Amino acid sequence: MGFGVIAGAPGGPPRPPGGEDPRHEGEVATRTQRKVARPPRFKVVLYNDDYTPMEFVVEILEQVFDKSPAEATQIMLHVHHNGSGIAGTYVLEVAETKVATVHKLAEERGYPLRSGVESE
Ligand code: TYC
């Protein structure tokens, strides 16, 4: 890792013909890795309440969070028994959009289902 596009380095372009550049003969090419491009991720948390039907929460987990029916049921039951649970982990903008979608769909049906974003 960290060789970038140095000619002759692993993964880089081949060295030009004619052998090693005499100006750098014997030198070792090194480069400090400045930053790994890995944006922070955020958890979307679902909260339990006494009124939202279990089937609706499962539907949300399938449709908004792309969970399988089995996984969606597991997460819903975890939230039901523990008070909250993680629906998924995303970059911030996506996590915030998921929360807004959950609230919109729940409000349309008159359910008090709440969700929120937490840093990982
Ligand atoms: N506790 C709800 C019920 O018994 C079900 C429920 C599960 C609600 C998860 C919200 O995030 C939730 N109908």
Residues whose N, C-alpha, C, O or C-beta is under 5 A from the ligand:
A	BS01	TYC	L46 Y47 N48 D49 D50 Y51 T52 P53 M54 V57 M76 V79 H80
